[in-house]
Amino acid sequence: MYVSLIARDKPGALEIRKANRAEHLAYIDSTGIVAQAGPLLDDNEQMVGSLVILDVETMADAENWAANDPYAKAGLFSDVELVRWKKVIG
């Protein structure tokens, strides 16, 4: 099943994001369950969050992935939402 992870950064946390980006991207590559991913942007094209589509067996798998994301471990996010998602186009 697909699960969308929608995470909003804490205000003023761009430097935390930048400092942990390489580790976050390596985590995405190493886990092999990310179908799509990219940053959420504000009106000035600055990164302010993340959208990650996970291809997992269970919601627990998605929760585990989210908890072990280097961004989450660094305290980047103010909130994270995991929602089942159905691919219709693309």
URDADA-V969702 format. One line per field, one symbol per residue. ss: DSSP state (A for helix, B for strand, O for the rest). psi: psi as a letter, one per 40 degrees, with the letter a starting at -180 (. if undefined). burial: I if it has 24 or more other ideal C-beta (glycine too) atoms within 12 Angstrom, else O. Layout:
ss: ???
psi: ???
burial: ???
//
This chain:
ss: OBBBBBBBBOOOOAAAAAAAAAAAAAAAAAAOOBBBBBBBBOOOOOBBBBBBBBBOOOAAAAAAAAAAOAAAAOOOBBBBBBBBBOOOOO
psi: iihhhhhhiiheeddddddedddddddddddeehdiiiiiiaeefiheaihhhhgididddddddddehddddefdidihhhhiihhdi.
burial: OIIIIIIIIOOOIOOIIOOIOOOIOOIIOOIOIIIOIOIOOOOOOOIIIIIIIIIIOOOOOIOOIIOOIIIIOIOIIOOIOIOOIOOOOO
//
